[in-house]
Amino acid sequence: MQPAGLAAFEHRDPKRAGLYSFENRPQELPPEFAKRLRADKKAWAFFEAQPTGYRRTAIFLVVSAKLDATRLRRLEHLSACSARDERIPQLLSTPRRSAARTRQR
C-alpha cells in the first residue's frame, strides 16, 4: 500500500465501519435453525461441505425473510435440497432446465 493509503487507513472512523448491507449479513444460522438442520445428518454434512460463499448466501436467503413462516419454509427447503445432495436451485450459477423444456428444443 502507498503511504497515502496507509495514512487514510490509520485515520478512518471506526463508527463508519459496517454500514453496508453486505457487511451486516449473518455469517451463521441462528442457533434454533442450526439445530433443526443438524437434526438431518445427511443434510448437515452436505451443507457443511459446501463452499463458504454458498453457505453464507443460503443462510442469508433463510434469515432475510420477514415472516417467521417464510424463514421456516426456506429452512425446510434448504434442508430438503441438502438431504438430496443438491444446492438450492435459486442459488445455482446456471439454472437447470427441466427435461420437458430441453426436449422441446
Backbone atoms as SQL, in Angstrom:
CREATE TABLE atoms (id INTEGER PRIMARY KEY, chain TEXT, resi INTEGER, resn TEXT, atom TEXT, x REAL, y REAL, z REAL);
INSERT INTO atoms VALUES
  (1, 'A', 1, 'MET', 'N', 0.844, -1.172, 0.000),
  (2, 'A', 1, 'MET', 'CA', 0.000, 0.000, 0.000),
  (3, 'A', 1, 'MET', 'C', 0.893, 1.240, 0.000),
  (4, 'A', 2, 'GLN', 'N', 0.416, 2.265, -0.626),
  (5, 'A', 2, 'GLN', 'CA', 1.158, 3.522, -0.686),
  (6, 'A', 2, 'GLN', 'C', 1.022, 4.280, 0.644),
  (7, 'A', 3, 'PRO', 'N', 1.958, 5.204, 0.942),
  (8, 'A', 3, 'PRO', 'CA', 1.882, 5.956, 2.196),
  (9, 'A', 3, 'PRO', 'C', 0.556, 6.712, 2.369),
  (10, 'A', 4, 'ALA', 'N', 0.027, 7.266, 1.278),
  (11, 'A', 4, 'ALA', 'CA', -1.246, 7.988, 1.391),
  (12, 'A', 4, 'ALA', 'C', -2.376, 7.041, 1.791),
  (13, 'A', 5, 'GLY', 'N', -2.377, 5.822, 1.242),
  (14, 'A', 5, 'GLY', 'CA', -3.397, 4.830, 1.590),
  (15, 'A', 5, 'GLY', 'C', -3.276, 4.370, 3.027),
  (16, 'A', 6, 'LEU', 'N', -2.028, 4.173, 3.479),
  (17, 'A', 6, 'LEU', 'CA', -1.808, 3.785, 4.868),
  (18, 'A', 6, 'LEU', 'C', -2.283, 4.879, 5.821),
  (19, 'A', 7, 'ALA', 'N', -2.001, 6.136, 5.465),
  (20, 'A', 7, 'ALA', 'CA', -2.432, 7.258, 6.307),
  (21, 'A', 7, 'ALA', 'C', -3.955, 7.331, 6.359),
  (22, 'A', 8, 'ALA', 'N', -4.606, 7.149, 5.227),
  (23, 'A', 8, 'ALA', 'CA', -6.073, 7.174, 5.202),
  (24, 'A', 8, 'ALA', 'C', -6.642, 6.035, 6.047),
  (25, 'A', 9, 'PHE', 'N', -6.022, 4.866, 5.967),
  (26, 'A', 9, 'PHE', 'CA', -6.489, 3.720, 6.753),
  (27, 'A', 9, 'PHE', 'C', -6.332, 3.990, 8.246),
  (28, 'A', 10, 'GLU', 'N', -5.218, 4.577, 8.634),
  (29, 'A', 10, 'GLU', 'CA', -4.962, 4.888, 10.045),
  (30, 'A', 10, 'GLU', 'C', -5.949, 5.917, 10.597),
  (31, 'A', 11, 'HIS', 'N', -6.432, 6.814, 9.752),
  (32, 'A', 11, 'HIS', 'CA', -7.322, 7.887, 10.208),
  (33, 'A', 11, 'HIS', 'C', -8.797, 7.597, 9.948),
  (34, 'A', 12, 'ARG', 'N', -9.119, 6.346, 9.617),
  (35, 'A', 12, 'ARG', 'CA', -10.519, 6.013, 9.333),
  (36, 'A', 12, 'ARG', 'C', -11.358, 6.109, 10.617),
  (37, 'A', 13, 'ASP', 'N', -12.650, 6.319, 10.430),
  (38, 'A', 13, 'ASP', 'CA', -13.569, 6.441, 11.559),
  (39, 'A', 13, 'ASP', 'C', -14.189, 5.069, 11.826),
  (40, 'A', 14, 'PRO', 'N', -13.899, 4.445, 12.977),
  (41, 'A', 14, 'PRO', 'CA', -14.443, 3.110, 13.252),
  (42, 'A', 14, 'PRO', 'C', -15.974, 3.086, 13.302),
  (43, 'A', 15, 'LYS', 'N', -16.600, 4.214, 13.590),
  (44, 'A', 15, 'LYS', 'CA', -18.063, 4.280, 13.643),
  (45, 'A', 15, 'LYS', 'C', -18.674, 4.093, 12.261),
  (46, 'A', 16, 'ARG', 'N', -17.892, 4.372, 11.215),
  (47, 'A', 16, 'ARG', 'CA', -18.397, 4.255, 9.846),
  (48, 'A', 16, 'ARG', 'C', -18.234, 2.834, 9.282),
  (49, 'A', 17, 'ALA', 'N', -17.554, 1.974, 9.999),
  (50, 'A', 17, 'ALA', 'CA', -17.342, 0.605, 9.532),
  (51, 'A', 17, 'ALA', 'C', -18.621, -0.210, 9.725),
  (52, 'A', 18, 'GLY', 'N', -18.887, -1.111, 8.821),
  (53, 'A', 18, 'GLY', 'CA', -20.038, -2.000, 8.939),
  (54, 'A', 18, 'GLY', 'C', -21.369, -1.370, 8.583),
  (55, 'A', 19, 'LEU', 'N', -21.372, -0.309, 7.792),
  (56, 'A', 19, 'LEU', 'CA', -22.618, 0.363, 7.443),
  (57, 'A', 19, 'LEU', 'C', -23.355, -0.292, 6.283),
  (58, 'A', 20, 'TYR', 'N', -22.633, -0.976, 5.444),
  (59, 'A', 20, 'TYR', 'CA', -23.237, -1.517, 4.229),
  (60, 'A', 20, 'TYR', 'C', -23.911, -2.855, 4.502),
  (61, 'A', 21, 'SER', 'N', -24.953, -3.153, 3.746),
  (62, 'A', 21, 'SER', 'CA', -25.724, -4.372, 3.993),
  (63, 'A', 21, 'SER', 'C', -24.870, -5.621, 3.860),
  (64, 'A', 22, 'PHE', 'N', -23.942, -5.643, 2.911),
  (65, 'A', 22, 'PHE', 'CA', -23.120, -6.839, 2.743),
  (66, 'A', 22, 'PHE', 'C', -22.192, -7.058, 3.924),
  (67, 'A', 23, 'GLU', 'N', -21.931, -6.011, 4.702),
  (68, 'A', 23, 'GLU', 'CA', -21.082, -6.146, 5.879),
  (69, 'A', 23, 'GLU', 'C', -21.866, -6.618, 7.104),
  (70, 'A', 24, 'ASN', 'N', -23.179, -6.556, 7.034),
  (71, 'A', 24, 'ASN', 'CA', -24.015, -6.893, 8.176),
  (72, 'A', 24, 'ASN', 'C', -24.765, -8.207, 8.014),
  (73, 'A', 25, 'ARG', 'N', -24.495, -8.926, 6.966),
  (74, 'A', 25, 'ARG', 'CA', -25.192, -10.194, 6.751),
  (75, 'A', 25, 'ARG', 'C', -24.740, -11.216, 7.783),
  (76, 'A', 26, 'PRO', 'N', -25.680, -12.069, 8.201),
  (77, 'A', 26, 'PRO', 'CA', -25.309, -13.091, 9.192),
  (78, 'A', 26, 'PRO', 'C', -24.322, -14.093, 8.598),
  (79, 'A', 27, 'GLN', 'N', -23.373, -14.505, 9.392),
  (80, 'A', 27, 'GLN', 'CA', -22.355, -15.455, 8.947),
  (81, 'A', 27, 'GLN', 'C', -22.736, -16.888, 9.298),
  (82, 'A', 28, 'GLU', 'N', -23.649, -17.044, 10.271),
  (83, 'A', 28, 'GLU', 'CA', -24.058, -18.370, 10.713),
  (84, 'A', 28, 'GLU', 'C', -25.569, -18.403, 10.879),
  (85, 'A', 29, 'LEU', 'N', -26.112, -19.608, 10.841),
  (86, 'A', 29, 'LEU', 'CA', -27.539, -19.768, 11.092),
  (87, 'A', 29, 'LEU', 'C', -27.825, -19.473, 12.571),
  (88, 'A', 30, 'PRO', 'N', -28.978, -18.898, 12.859),
  (89, 'A', 30, 'PRO', 'CA', -29.351, -18.744, 14.268),
  (90, 'A', 30, 'PRO', 'C', -29.368, -20.129, 14.937),
  (91, 'A', 31, 'PRO', 'N', -29.072, -20.194, 16.216),
  (92, 'A', 31, 'PRO', 'CA', -28.939, -21.499, 16.893),
  (93, 'A', 31, 'PRO', 'C', -30.134, -22.435, 16.709),
  (94, 'A', 32, 'GLU', 'N', -31.356, -21.907, 16.777),
  (95, 'A', 32, 'GLU', 'CA', -32.522, -22.790, 16.637),
  (96, 'A', 32, 'GLU', 'C', -32.639, -23.348, 15.221),
  (97, 'A', 33, 'PHE', 'N', -32.209, -22.579, 14.210),
  (98, 'A', 33, 'PHE', 'CA', -32.238, -23.058, 12.832),
  (99, 'A', 33, 'PHE', 'C', -31.118, -24.073, 12.601),
  (100, 'A', 34, 'ALA', 'N', -29.952, -23.797, 13.154),
  (101, 'A', 34, 'ALA', 'CA', -28.829, -24.729, 13.017),
  (102, 'A', 34, 'ALA', 'C', -29.172, -26.075, 13.655),
  (103, 'A', 35, 'LYS', 'N', -29.859, -26.028, 14.784),
  (104, 'A', 35, 'LYS', 'CA', -30.257, -27.268, 15.469),
  (105, 'A', 35, 'LYS', 'C', -31.196, -28.087, 14.582),
  (106, 'A', 36, 'ARG', 'N', -32.136, -27.407, 13.907),
  (107, 'A', 36, 'ARG', 'CA', -33.065, -28.111, 13.011),
  (108, 'A', 36, 'ARG', 'C', -32.322, -28.727, 11.832),
  (109, 'A', 37, 'LEU', 'N', -31.373, -27.986, 11.262),
  (110, 'A', 37, 'LEU', 'CA', -30.634, -28.508, 10.116),
  (111, 'A', 37, 'LEU', 'C', -29.719, -29.655, 10.542),
  (112, 'A', 38, 'ARG', 'N', -29.112, -29.551, 11.728),
  (113, 'A', 38, 'ARG', 'CA', -28.234, -30.618, 12.227),
  (114, 'A', 38, 'ARG', 'C', -29.007, -31.907, 12.519),
  (115, 'A', 39, 'ALA', 'N', -30.314, -31.797, 12.748),
  (116, 'A', 39, 'ALA', 'CA', -31.122, -32.978, 13.044),
  (117, 'A', 39, 'ALA', 'C', -31.088, -33.973, 11.883),
  (118, 'A', 40, 'ASP', 'N', -30.947, -33.475, 10.671),
  (119, 'A', 40, 'ASP', 'CA', -30.806, -34.342, 9.497),
  (120, 'A', 40, 'ASP', 'C', -29.311, -34.439, 9.186),
  (121, 'A', 41, 'LYS', 'N', -28.714, -35.536, 9.594),
  (122, 'A', 41, 'LYS', 'CA', -27.249, -35.706, 9.480),
  (123, 'A', 41, 'LYS', 'C', -26.752, -35.559, 8.042),
  (124, 'A', 42, 'LYS', 'N', -27.481, -36.145, 7.086),
  (125, 'A', 42, 'LYS', 'CA', -27.042, -36.084, 5.694),
  (126, 'A', 42, 'LYS', 'C', -27.109, -34.648, 5.172),
  (127, 'A', 43, 'ALA', 'N', -28.190, -33.946, 5.497),
  (128, 'A', 43, 'ALA', 'CA', -28.342, -32.559, 5.053),
  (129, 'A', 43, 'ALA', 'C', -27.249, -31.682, 5.663),
  (130, 'A', 44, 'TRP', 'N', -26.975, -31.889, 6.939),
  (131, 'A', 44, 'TRP', 'CA', -25.954, -31.082, 7.614),
  (132, 'A', 44, 'TRP', 'C', -24.573, -31.355, 7.018),
  (133, 'A', 45, 'ALA', 'N', -24.268, -32.609, 6.748),
  (134, 'A', 45, 'ALA', 'CA', -22.961, -32.953, 6.174),
  (135, 'A', 45, 'ALA', 'C', -22.794, -32.306, 4.804),
  (136, 'A', 46, 'PHE', 'N', -23.839, -32.351, 3.970),
  (137, 'A', 46, 'PHE', 'CA', -23.759, -31.718, 2.651),
  (138, 'A', 46, 'PHE', 'C', -23.589, -30.215, 2.793),
  (139, 'A', 47, 'PHE', 'N', -24.388, -29.588, 3.653),
  (140, 'A', 47, 'PHE', 'CA', -24.326, -28.138, 3.835),
  (141, 'A', 47, 'PHE', 'C', -22.945, -27.703, 4.318),
  (142, 'A', 48, 'GLU', 'N', -22.396, -28.417, 5.267),
  (143, 'A', 48, 'GLU', 'CA', -21.070, -28.083, 5.803),
  (144, 'A', 48, 'GLU', 'C', -19.960, -28.290, 4.772),
  (145, 'A', 49, 'ALA', 'N', -20.182, -29.184, 3.811),
  (146, 'A', 49, 'ALA', 'CA', -19.163, -29.457, 2.794),
  (147, 'A', 49, 'ALA', 'C', -19.150, -28.407, 1.685),
  (148, 'A', 50, 'GLN', 'N', -20.162, -27.540, 1.647),
  (149, 'A', 50, 'GLN', 'CA', -20.254, -26.531, 0.586),
  (150, 'A', 50, 'GLN', 'C', -19.282, -25.377, 0.846),
  (151, 'A', 51, 'PRO', 'N', -18.907, -24.663, -0.214),
  (152, 'A', 51, 'PRO', 'CA', -18.015, -23.519, -0.048),
  (153, 'A', 51, 'PRO', 'C', -18.653, -22.437, 0.822),
  (154, 'A', 52, 'THR', 'N', -17.826, -21.656, 1.452),
  (155, 'A', 52, 'THR', 'CA', -18.286, -20.608, 2.353),
  (156, 'A', 52, 'THR', 'C', -19.248, -19.644, 1.673),
  (157, 'A', 53, 'GLY', 'N', -18.976, -19.280, 0.436),
  (158, 'A', 53, 'GLY', 'CA', -19.839, -18.340, -0.279),
  (159, 'A', 53, 'GLY', 'C', -21.253, -18.863, -0.448),
  (160, 'A', 54, 'TYR', 'N', -21.384, -20.137, -0.764),
  (161, 'A', 54, 'TYR', 'CA', -22.721, -20.731, -0.895),
  (162, 'A', 54, 'TYR', 'C', -23.421, -20.754, 0.450),
  (163, 'A', 55, 'ARG', 'N', -22.698, -21.187, 1.499),
  (164, 'A', 55, 'ARG', 'CA', -23.310, -21.271, 2.831),
  (165, 'A', 55, 'ARG', 'C', -23.802, -19.901, 3.298),
  (166, 'A', 56, 'ARG', 'N', -22.970, -18.876, 3.106),
  (167, 'A', 56, 'ARG', 'CA', -23.378, -17.523, 3.519),
  (168, 'A', 56, 'ARG', 'C', -24.609, -17.048, 2.764),
  (169, 'A', 57, 'THR', 'N', -24.639, -17.307, 1.462),
  (170, 'A', 57, 'THR', 'CA', -25.776, -16.883, 0.647),
  (171, 'A', 57, 'THR', 'C', -27.033, -17.646, 1.038),
  (172, 'A', 58, 'ALA', 'N', -26.905, -18.945, 1.281),
  (173, 'A', 58, 'ALA', 'CA', -28.053, -19.751, 1.693),
  (174, 'A', 58, 'ALA', 'C', -28.572, -19.296, 3.056),
  (175, 'A', 59, 'ILE', 'N', -27.666, -19.000, 3.969),
  (176, 'A', 59, 'ILE', 'CA', -28.070, -18.503, 5.287),
  (177, 'A', 59, 'ILE', 'C', -28.810, -17.189, 5.141),
  (178, 'A', 60, 'PHE', 'N', -28.292, -16.296, 4.311),
  (179, 'A', 60, 'PHE', 'CA', -28.957, -15.010, 4.116),
  (180, 'A', 60, 'PHE', 'C', -30.340, -15.202, 3.501),
  (181, 'A', 61, 'LEU', 'N', -30.456, -16.136, 2.564),
  (182, 'A', 61, 'LEU', 'CA', -31.763, -16.411, 1.956),
  (183, 'A', 61, 'LEU', 'C', -32.763, -16.833, 3.024),
  (184, 'A', 62, 'VAL', 'N', -32.334, -17.658, 3.956),
  (185, 'A', 62, 'VAL', 'CA', -33.231, -18.145, 5.007),
  (186, 'A', 62, 'VAL', 'C', -33.583, -17.033, 5.989),
  (187, 'A', 63, 'VAL', 'N', -32.594, -16.351, 6.527),
  (188, 'A', 63, 'VAL', 'CA', -32.862, -15.400, 7.620),
  (189, 'A', 63, 'VAL', 'C', -33.342, -14.036, 7.142),
  (190, 'A', 64, 'SER', 'N', -33.266, -13.750, 5.860),
  (191, 'A', 64, 'SER', 'CA', -33.685, -12.428, 5.381),
  (192, 'A', 64, 'SER', 'C', -35.191, -12.299, 5.218),
  (193, 'A', 65, 'ALA', 'N', -35.913, -13.413, 5.297),
  (194, 'A', 65, 'ALA', 'CA', -37.368, -13.354, 5.164),
  (195, 'A', 65, 'ALA', 'C', -37.963, -12.584, 6.336),
  (196, 'A', 66, 'LYS', 'N', -39.019, -11.836, 6.071),
  (197, 'A', 66, 'LYS', 'CA', -39.639, -11.020, 7.113),
  (198, 'A', 66, 'LYS', 'C', -40.519, -11.831, 8.059),
  (199, 'A', 67, 'LEU', 'N', -41.208, -12.811, 7.512),
  (200, 'A', 67, 'LEU', 'CA', -42.130, -13.600, 8.331),
  (201, 'A', 67, 'LEU', 'C', -41.467, -14.872, 8.840),
  (202, 'A', 68, 'ASP', 'N', -41.805, -15.256, 10.067),
  (203, 'A', 68, 'ASP', 'CA', -41.267, -16.489, 10.636),
  (204, 'A', 68, 'ASP', 'C', -41.634, -17.695, 9.779),
  (205, 'A', 69, 'ALA', 'N', -42.867, -17.707, 9.297),
  (206, 'A', 69, 'ALA', 'CA', -43.318, -18.835, 8.475),
  (207, 'A', 69, 'ALA', 'C', -42.472, -18.968, 7.210),
  (208, 'A', 70, 'THR', 'N', -42.119, -17.854, 6.618),
  (209, 'A', 70, 'THR', 'CA', -41.290, -17.884, 5.408),
  (210, 'A', 70, 'THR', 'C', -39.881, -18.357, 5.736),
  (211, 'A', 71, 'ARG', 'N', -39.323, -17.896, 6.842),
  (212, 'A', 71, 'ARG', 'CA', -37.987, -18.349, 7.253),
  (213, 'A', 71, 'ARG', 'C', -37.980, -19.861, 7.467),
  (214, 'A', 72, 'LEU', 'N', -39.004, -20.372, 8.148),
  (215, 'A', 72, 'LEU', 'CA', -39.073, -21.810, 8.392),
  (216, 'A', 72, 'LEU', 'C', -39.248, -22.591, 7.091),
  (217, 'A', 73, 'ARG', 'N', -40.068, -22.077, 6.184),
  (218, 'A', 73, 'ARG', 'CA', -40.265, -22.740, 4.896),
  (219, 'A', 73, 'ARG', 'C', -38.948, -22.777, 4.114),
  (220, 'A', 74, 'ARG', 'N', -38.213, -21.679, 4.126),
  (221, 'A', 74, 'ARG', 'CA', -36.925, -21.635, 3.421),
  (222, 'A', 74, 'ARG', 'C', -35.916, -22.564, 4.067),
  (223, 'A', 75, 'LEU', 'N', -35.937, -22.655, 5.399),
  (224, 'A', 75, 'LEU', 'CA', -35.038, -23.574, 6.091),
  (225, 'A', 75, 'LEU', 'C', -35.359, -25.020, 5.720),
  (226, 'A', 76, 'GLU', 'N', -36.647, -25.354, 5.660),
  (227, 'A', 76, 'GLU', 'CA', -37.054, -26.698, 5.261),
  (228, 'A', 76, 'GLU', 'C', -36.630, -26.989, 3.824),
  (229, 'A', 77, 'HIS', 'N', -36.728, -25.990, 2.964),
  (230, 'A', 77, 'HIS', 'CA', -36.299, -26.158, 1.569),
  (231, 'A', 77, 'HIS', 'C', -34.787, -26.388, 1.505),
  (232, 'A', 78, 'LEU', 'N', -34.039, -25.620, 2.268),
  (233, 'A', 78, 'LEU', 'CA', -32.582, -25.796, 2.340),
  (234, 'A', 78, 'LEU', 'C', -32.253, -27.193, 2.840),
  (235, 'A', 79, 'SER', 'N', -32.936, -27.635, 3.877),
  (236, 'A', 79, 'SER', 'CA', -32.693, -28.958, 4.445),
  (237, 'A', 79, 'SER', 'C', -33.032, -30.059, 3.441),
  (238, 'A', 80, 'ALA', 'N', -34.166, -29.925, 2.748),
  (239, 'A', 80, 'ALA', 'CA', -34.576, -30.942, 1.778),
  (240, 'A', 80, 'ALA', 'C', -33.591, -31.024, 0.616),
  (241, 'A', 81, 'CYS', 'N', -33.173, -29.870, 0.099),
  (242, 'A', 81, 'CYS', 'CA', -32.202, -29.867, -1.007),
  (243, 'A', 81, 'CYS', 'C', -30.872, -30.465, -0.553),
  (244, 'A', 82, 'SER', 'N', -30.432, -30.077, 0.639),
  (245, 'A', 82, 'SER', 'CA', -29.155, -30.588, 1.150),
  (246, 'A', 82, 'SER', 'C', -29.215, -32.090, 1.385),
  (247, 'A', 83, 'ALA', 'N', -30.353, -32.596, 1.836),
  (248, 'A', 83, 'ALA', 'CA', -30.505, -34.038, 2.069),
  (249, 'A', 83, 'ALA', 'C', -30.419, -34.817, 0.764),
  (250, 'A', 84, 'ARG', 'N', -30.780, -34.164, -0.349),
  (251, 'A', 84, 'ARG', 'CA', -30.668, -34.805, -1.672),
  (252, 'A', 84, 'ARG', 'C', -29.313, -34.532, -2.323),
  (253, 'A', 85, 'ASP', 'N', -28.396, -33.949, -1.572),
  (254, 'A', 85, 'ASP', 'CA', -27.070, -33.570, -2.086),
  (255, 'A', 85, 'ASP', 'C', -27.186, -32.589, -3.244),
  (256, 'A', 86, 'GLU', 'N', -28.094, -31.638, -3.112),
  (257, 'A', 86, 'GLU', 'CA', -28.296, -30.606, -4.127),
  (258, 'A', 86, 'GLU', 'C', -28.221, -29.234, -3.464),
  (259, 'A', 87, 'ARG', 'N', -27.816, -28.277, -4.242),
  (260, 'A', 87, 'ARG', 'CA', -27.869, -26.893, -3.782),
  (261, 'A', 87, 'ARG', 'C', -29.259, -26.339, -4.051),
  (262, 'A', 88, 'ILE', 'N', -29.614, -25.269, -3.357),
  (263, 'A', 88, 'ILE', 'CA', -30.899, -24.621, -3.577),
  (264, 'A', 88, 'ILE', 'C', -30.918, -24.106, -5.012),
  (265, 'A', 89, 'PRO', 'N', -31.953, -24.436, -5.794),
  (266, 'A', 89, 'PRO', 'CA', -31.986, -24.038, -7.204),
  (267, 'A', 89, 'PRO', 'C', -31.838, -22.533, -7.428),
  (268, 'A', 90, 'GLN', 'N', -32.389, -21.704, -6.543),
  (269, 'A', 90, 'GLN', 'CA', -32.276, -20.251, -6.715),
  (270, 'A', 90, 'GLN', 'C', -30.829, -19.779, -6.648),
  (271, 'A', 91, 'LEU', 'N', -29.959, -20.562, -6.020),
  (272, 'A', 91, 'LEU', 'CA', -28.578, -20.136, -5.829),
  (273, 'A', 91, 'LEU', 'C', -27.601, -20.764, -6.813),
  (274, 'A', 92, 'LEU', 'N', -28.117, -21.528, -7.766),
  (275, 'A', 92, 'LEU', 'CA', -27.239, -22.114, -8.776),
  (276, 'A', 92, 'LEU', 'C', -26.772, -21.030, -9.733),
  (277, 'A', 93, 'SER', 'N', -25.528, -21.100, -10.138),
  (278, 'A', 93, 'SER', 'CA', -24.992, -20.087, -11.056),
  (279, 'A', 93, 'SER', 'C', -25.605, -20.223, -12.439),
  (280, 'A', 94, 'THR', 'N', -25.925, -21.441, -12.852),
  (281, 'A', 94, 'THR', 'CA', -26.615, -21.642, -14.125),
  (282, 'A', 94, 'THR', 'C', -27.880, -22.433, -13.830),
  (283, 'A', 95, 'PRO', 'N', -29.035, -21.882, -14.157),
  (284, 'A', 95, 'PRO', 'CA', -30.280, -22.581, -13.848),
  (285, 'A', 95, 'PRO', 'C', -30.382, -23.902, -14.587),
  (286, 'A', 96, 'ARG', 'N', -30.916, -24.878, -13.916),
  (287, 'A', 96, 'ARG', 'CA', -31.125, -26.185, -14.554),
  (288, 'A', 96, 'ARG', 'C', -32.422, -26.130, -15.333),
  (289, 'A', 97, 'ARG', 'N', -32.402, -26.715, -16.497),
  (290, 'A', 97, 'ARG', 'CA', -33.612, -26.785, -17.305),
  (291, 'A', 97, 'ARG', 'C', -34.314, -28.091, -17.018),
  (292, 'A', 98, 'SER', 'N', -35.620, -28.034, -17.012),
  (293, 'A', 98, 'SER', 'CA', -36.366, -29.271, -16.810),
  (294, 'A', 98, 'SER', 'C', -36.210, -30.148, -18.054),
  (295, 'A', 99, 'ALA', 'N', -36.421, -31.433, -17.901),
  (296, 'A', 99, 'ALA', 'CA', -36.287, -32.363, -19.024),
  (297, 'A', 99, 'ALA', 'C', -37.289, -32.025, -20.124),
  (298, 'A', 100, 'ALA', 'N', -38.478, -31.578, -19.731),
  (299, 'A', 100, 'ALA', 'CA', -39.505, -31.223, -20.718),
  (300, 'A', 100, 'ALA', 'C', -39.064, -30.047, -21.570),
  (301, 'A', 101, 'ARG', 'N', -38.447, -29.068, -20.970),
  (302, 'A', 101, 'ARG', 'CA', -38.012, -27.887, -21.729),
  (303, 'A', 101, 'ARG', 'C', -36.889, -28.226, -22.681),
  (304, 'A', 102, 'THR', 'N', -35.980, -29.092, -22.278),
  (305, 'A', 102, 'THR', 'CA', -34.865, -29.412, -23.164),
  (306, 'A', 102, 'THR', 'C', -35.306, -30.284, -24.328),
  (307, 'A', 103, 'ARG', 'N', -36.355, -31.108, -24.134),
  (308, 'A', 103, 'ARG', 'CA', -36.859, -31.935, -25.229),
  (309, 'A', 103, 'ARG', 'C', -37.559, -31.090, -26.285),
  (310, 'A', 104, 'GLN', 'N', -38.129, -29.962, -25.892),
  (311, 'A', 104, 'GLN', 'CA', -38.863, -29.107, -26.824),
  (312, 'A', 104, 'GLN', 'C', -37.932, -28.455, -27.831),
  (313, 'A', 105, 'ARG', 'N', -36.717, -28.277, -27.499),
  (314, 'A', 105, 'ARG', 'CA', -35.780, -27.550, -28.383),
  (315, 'A', 105, 'ARG', 'C', -35.271, -28.382, -29.484);
